Amino acid sequence: MTDLEKVLEYLKGGSKGKFELPNANLAGADLRNAELVEADLTFANLQGADLSGAYLFLADLSDANLDGANLSKAYLGFSWLSNINLINANLTETTLTNAYLVKANLTNANLSGADLFDANLSNADLTGAKLIKTYLYDADFTNAILVGADLTDADYSDPEVKYPEAFNDGLIDLPDEDLDEDFSHEDFTDEDYISDTRIKNNRFDNIYDADLRDRERFNSDCI
């Protein structure tokens, strides 16, 4: 039985229990709308796979290869994605709230309209990535590379406005106070494009040591 057949067999059974298939070869697989909650796909090869609309809550795809994969409108909230290869991946309108993307390679990935609320992207490479209209409140970009990234119309609005129902139900709590900002280590090449107002308002927290060169491509209101 091939790795893809194993996945399809699991999905056919109603997605019960935790699916574990580390090191799987699922390159080019059609897994649209697949429900793989808490799945273990560490080190899996999903290059060019179609995971659009898939539900991967709490899944572990650490060290997996998703080069060129389609994850548009997929749900990866609270997922583990450290060291993942997402080069050229389609992540438009993907939910990545609280996702762990430490050291992820997102070079030239399209995250337009994605939700990165409270996601950890420290040491991630977002060279040339598109984050147009992406929700970035409280995302952690410590030591991240954002050279040539496009953050046009990125959304830093208060999550209480973004998720009113969740706040009303007590599912989300804001911290008691904003984190103190320390921008002493950033590489702000072409710093004329930085909006002091945006920084003073803490709308782009946690960008310590981030490399933000080639800023002429940015909308000045985004930072």
C-alpha positions, 0 to 999 in steps of 0.5 A, spaced: 500 500 500 502 506 498 503 512 502 497 516 499 493 509 499 494 509 507 492 516 507 485 515 503 484 509 507 484 513 513 480 518 511 475 513 508 474 511 515 472 517 518 478 520 520 478 517 527 484 517 531 491 520 530 494 519 523 501 518 523 505 517 517 512 520 518 517 520 512 511 519 508 511 520 500 505 524 498 508 528 493 503 531 488 497 528 492 490 530 492 488 531 499 483 537 498 479 538 504 482 532 508 481 532 515 488 530 519 487 533 526 493 532 530 496 528 524 504 526 524 507 528 517 514 530 520 519 529 514 514 528 509 514 529 502 508 533 500 512 537 494 506 540 489 501 537 493 494 540 494 491 541 501 487 546 499 481 547 504 484 541 509 483 541 516 490 540 520 489 543 527 494 541 531 498 537 526 505 536 526 509 537 519 516 539 522 521 538 517 516 536 511 517 538 504 511 542 501 515 546 496 510 549 491 504 546 495 497 548 495 494 550 502 489 555 500 484 556 505 487 550 509 486 550 517 493 549 520 491 553 527 496 551 533 500 546 528 507 545 528 511 547 522 518 548 524 523 547 519 518 546 514 519 548 506 514 552 504 518 555 498 513 558 493 507 555 497 500 557 496 497 559 503 492 564 501 487 565 506 490 560 510 489 560 517 495 559 521 493 562 528 498 560 533 502 556 528 509 554 530 513 556 524 520 557 527 526 556 521 520 555 516 522 557 509 517 561 506 521 564 500 516 567 495 510 563 498 503 567 497 500 568 504 495 574 502 489 574 506 492 569 511 491 569 518 497 569 522 495 571 529 500 570 534 504 565 530 511 564 531 515 566 525 522 567 529 528 565 524 523 564 518 525 566 511 520 570 508 524 573 502 520 575 497 513 572 500 507 576 499 503 578 505 498 582 502 492 583 507 495 578 511 493 578 519 499 579 523 497 581 530 502 579 535 506 575 530 513 573 532 518 575 527 524 575 531 530 574 527 526 573 521 528 575 513 523 579 510 527 582 504 523 583 498 517 581 502 510 585 500 506 587 506 501 591 502 495 593 506 497 588 512 492 587 518 494 589 525 488 591 528 486 589 535 483 581 535 477 584 539 475 587 533 477 581 528 474 576 532 468 579 536 465 572 537 471 569 540 472 574 545 464 574 547 465 567 548 471 568 552 476 564 548 481 569 547 484 574 552 488 580 550 495 581 554 494 586 560 499 590 557 503 591 550 510 588 550 515 593 551 518 595 544 526 594 543 528 596 536 536 596 538 538 590 533 534 591 527 537 592 520 532 597 517 536 598 511 532 604 507 529 606 514 526 612 510 520 607 509 519 606 516 512 609 519 514 612 526 507 612 528 506 604 526 512 603 531 509 607 536 503 604 536 506 597 537 502 594 530 508 590 528 511 587 535 516 582 535 521 584 529 527 583 533 533 583 529 529 582 523 532 584 516 527 588 513 531 591 507 528 593 500 523 596 503 521 601 497 516 595 495 512 596 502 506 600 503 509 605 508 502 604 512 503 597 514 509 597 518 
